[in-house]
Amino acid sequence: CIAYALEHNVELKQRAIDVDLRKQDVFESKNRFLPDVKAEVSEQVGHGNLATASGMMNSGASSKYSLSYTAASVTSTMPIYTGGFIKHQKKVDEFSLESALHNLDAARKDLSIQISIQFLQVLYYKNLTEVSRQQCILSKELLERAKAKVEEGKSPISEQANAEAKLAEDEWKLAKDEGNVTLALVNLAQMLTLPSPESFDISDEGLVMPSQIPGDMNLQPSLKYYEGCVENYPTIASAKAMVKEAESKVLVEKSKLKPTVSLRASLSTNYYYIFDKGIQSPTFSNQFFEQNPAEIIGVHVSVPIFNRGATRAAVNRSKLMVQNKQNNLELQRQELRNEI
């Protein structure tokens, strides 16, 4: 049942997708150091003045022409210094992935426990049903004996009535226990996300009975057990990763207060054609490949000066989020101790 649930449970599938999404975030953050390259081609037709050899139109000039303008460019930008933004954002995404992985592991453990509890619940009701069934068989035998004694005149009719009432009570209890078995099986089938709970049943074959457990085995949870597993348990590991993620977000917001430096390079060219037959336009090959190509490379520096305190507020919010995640970590430790 546990193996089937781990494979088909919808919540686990959702958490697995969440892990894949976090992996894509990490992949993206790792590539932020690389340059980006984009190509652009445009075609325009208009009426205006041929202001320069570039073919750009200026409608404010006195002489106006109808023309077409074709432009093409390849541009690349590469970050050189970002104030630590890329480095810290990469850590944020990595800690987010770590938290998602631990959450998936925790969900698997929790589902396994819930399936085990519900499985044992079914067995419990089955055992009660079997006891009730045996009790009904015994009550029927006692009723037959009471009837025989009444017929022989050895017992009053009230003894037979008492036996009939006892049988009716036992049959009612048997029906109730059988209903509990059905409901428990339906609940287990739903936890397993079975297409239909009809004809679903479980077997107790291979289970270890309490009488088979060694008498010297301590089954009671202890503080030593709690201390040994608490820091490595998935929910605690996830909460710790979330604290580190929040701390990294503080550094990300602080990096926005620093200047950024980037390297940009571009290659562009254009071609224009004037529809006025009285003006001879240079050929496409002459303009596009010989006259108009331009190569530009430069360093761009951006210095934040004032953004109405938005970055400062973001830093303060991130610090408060760190405290929030630290409190959540302590709550997770308390809840785990209670569960154990």
N, C-alpha and C positions, 0 to 999 in steps of 0.2 A: 504493500500500500504506500509506504514512504517513497519507494523508488518511482512508482507511477506518479505520485503527486509532484515530486521534484521535476519530473519531465513535462507534466501537462498543466501545472498550476499557472493561471493567468497572471497573478501578481508577480510570480518569479520571472515570467517572460517580460513583464513590464520593467522590472528591475534590471534584467539583462540588457534590455534596450537602452535603459538609462546609462549603464556602464559603457555601451558602445558609443553613446552620444558624448560622454566624458572623454573617451579615447579620441574622438574627432577634435575636441577642444585642445587636447594635448598636442595632437598632430599639427593643428593650426598654429599654436603658440610656438612650437619648435621651428616653424618655417618663417616666423616674423623677421628673423635676421636676414633672410634672403631678399635680393632685389625683386621688385615686380616689374614686369614688362607688358606694355599694352600697345596695340596698333590701332590707329583710327583713320578712317577714310570718309570724306564728306564731299557731297556734290550740291552746289547751289546755283540757282538761276534767278536773276534779278535785273533791275533797272537802276542804274546809278552811275557814279563817276569812277573811272579807273584811276584811283589815286596814285598807286605806286606800281612797280613791277611785280609786286606780290599778287596783284589781281584783286586786292580787297576793294570793296565798293564804298564810296563816300557820297551819300545822297545830297550832301550840302554843297557840293561843287557846282560850278556853272555848267560844265559840259557833262552830259549824261549819256550813257550807252546801255543797251541791252546786252548782257553777257552771261556766260556761265563760268563757274569757278570750281575747280577741283583741287582738293587738298588731301595730303596723306602725311602721317607722322608715326614714328615709333618712339615711345617714351619709357624711360626706366628710372625708378627711384629706389635707393637703398639706404636704410637707416644706418647712421654711423654712431650716434649717441642719443639715447632716449631717456636719460636720467634714471636708468634702471627699470623702466616700465616693462620692457619685453622680458627681462630676466625674472622679475617678480611675478608677472602675469603667468609665466610658464609654471612657476611654483604653485600659484593658485590653482591652475588647471590640474596639475599633478596631484595635489592634495585632494581636490574634488574627485578625481578618479579613484584615489585610494579610499576615500569615504564611501563612494558608490560600490566598490568591490566588497568592502566590509559589510555594507548594508545588504548586499545580495547574499553574502554568507550568513548573516544574521537571520535573514528571512528564510533561508533554507533550514537553519537550525530550528527556528520557531515553528515552521510548518511541520518539521519532523516530530517535534514534541506534541503539537496539536493533533497530528494524525495518530500518534501513539496513544494519546489520552482517549481519543474517540474510538480507536480500535479496542482498547481495554474496556471502554464503556459498553461497547457492543457485547463483548464477552461476559461482562458483568450481568447484563440483562438476560443474556442467553442462559447463564447459570441459574439466575432467579427463575427463569421460565421452566427450566428442567426440574428445579425443586418443586415449583407449583404443579407441574405436570405429574410428578410422582405423588404429590400430596392429593391430587384429584383421584388418581388410581386408588390410593389408600382409602380416601373418603368414600369412593364407590363401593369398595369391599365392605367397609363398615356399615354402609347403608343396606347392602344386601343381607348382612348378618342381622341388622336391626329388624328388617322386614321379616326374616325367617323367625326370629324370636317372637315378634308380634303375632305372626300367624300361628305359632305354637302356643301362644298364650303365656309365654315366659316373661314378656316385657310389655309395658304399657305403650299405647300408640304415640305418646309424647316422645319416647326415645327414637322412634322412626322419624318423627317431625324434626327433632334436633339433628339427626343424621342428614336429612334432606337439606336443612338450612346450612349445615356445615359444608356439604357438597356444593351448594349454590354459591356460598362465599368463596370456596376454593376455585370454582370455575370462573368466577368474576375476577379473582386475582390472577389466574392464568391468562385470561383475555387481556388484562391490563399489562402484564409482563410481555406478552406477545406483541402488543401494540408498542411498548417501549423499545423492543428489539427492532421493529420495523422503522420507527422514528430514528433510532440511533444509526441504523444502516443507511437511511436516507441522508442523514447529516454527514456521515462518512463519505457517501457517494458524491455529495455536493462538494466536499472538501477535495475530493479526488478529481473534480470536474468531469465526472463520467457523463456520457451522452444521455443515459437514462438509468435511474436507480433500480428499475425493475429487474428481478431475478439476480440482484447483486447480493453476495453473501461472502463471509470470511471464514477462515479455518483457524483453529487453535493448535494445529499440528506443529510440533517443533518448539513450542514455547516452553520456557523454563518455569516450572512451578515453584512457589515459595518454599516448599518442603525440600527442594533440590539445592537451595542456596546454602552454602556453608554457614554454620551458626556463628562463626567468629567474624564474619564479614560485617563491617559497620556500614549500614545503609543510611544513617542519619547525616544530613549535611552539616559541615563544621566550618568554623571560622578559618581554619587552615586551608580547607578546600577553596573557600571564597578568595582568600588572599593569593592562592596559587594561580587562579584562572582569571581574576578580574581584569587585569591590565591587558590580557591577550584575547579576551572575549570580543567577538565581532562588533557588538554594539558599543563597547568602550573604545575599541580601536577606531571605529568610525567617528565617534565623538571627538577623540583626540586629533584625528586628521582634520576635522572641521575647525578645531581651534587653530591649528597651523594654517589652514586656508584663510581664516579670518585675519590672522596676524600678517600673512602675506598681502592681503588686500589693503591693509594699512600702508604698507610700503608702496603698493601700486598707486594709491591715491597721492602719497607724498611725492612720488616721481613726477606727477603732473605739475608740480611747482617748479621744476627744473627746466632749463632750455633743452631743445632738441636740435640735433644736427643731422642733415641728410644729404646724400649725394644724388644729383639728378642729371640725366643725360637724355638728349633727344635728337632725332634725325627727322627733318621735315622737308617737304617740297610741295609745289603747287603748279597748277596749270590754269590759265584763263583763256577764254575765247570770246571775242566781240562779234556780235551778230551783224553789226553795221558793215555792209559790203565795201564801204569806202575805206575802211581801216584794215590793214593786213595784220593779223595776229601771228606771233611766232609759232612755230610748229610745236606739237605736244612733246616730241623728243627733245627739242632744243630747250624748252622751258623746264620740263619735269626732271630731266636728267642732267642738264648742263648749267642753266642759268639760276634756277631757284632753289636747289638743295641747300640746306643749312644744317650744320652740326653744332650743338650747344652742350656744354657740360659745366656744371657749377655746383657749389656748396651752398645749401640753404640752412639758415639758422632761425629758429623760432623761439622767442623768449616770452613766457607768460608774464604779463604785467598786472592786469586787474580783470577779474571775471565775476565781480559782484560777490566775492566770498564763497563761490560755489565749491571750489576745491577744498578750502578750509572746512566747510561743512561736511564734505564727503570724507575727509580724514577723521573728523570727530565721530561721524556715524560709524566708520569702520572700527574705531577704537571701542565704541559702545558694543558693537557686534562681537568683538573679541570677548568682552565680559559676559555677554549673553551665551556664547558658545562654551565658555569656561563653566558657567553655572549649569548649562545643559550636561556637561561632562560629569559634574558631581551628582546631578539627578540620575543619570544613567547608572552610575556606580551604586547609588542607593537602591534603585529598582532591581538591579541585578542581584544585589545581596538579598532583597526580599524574595525574589524568584527562587534563588538557591535554597 
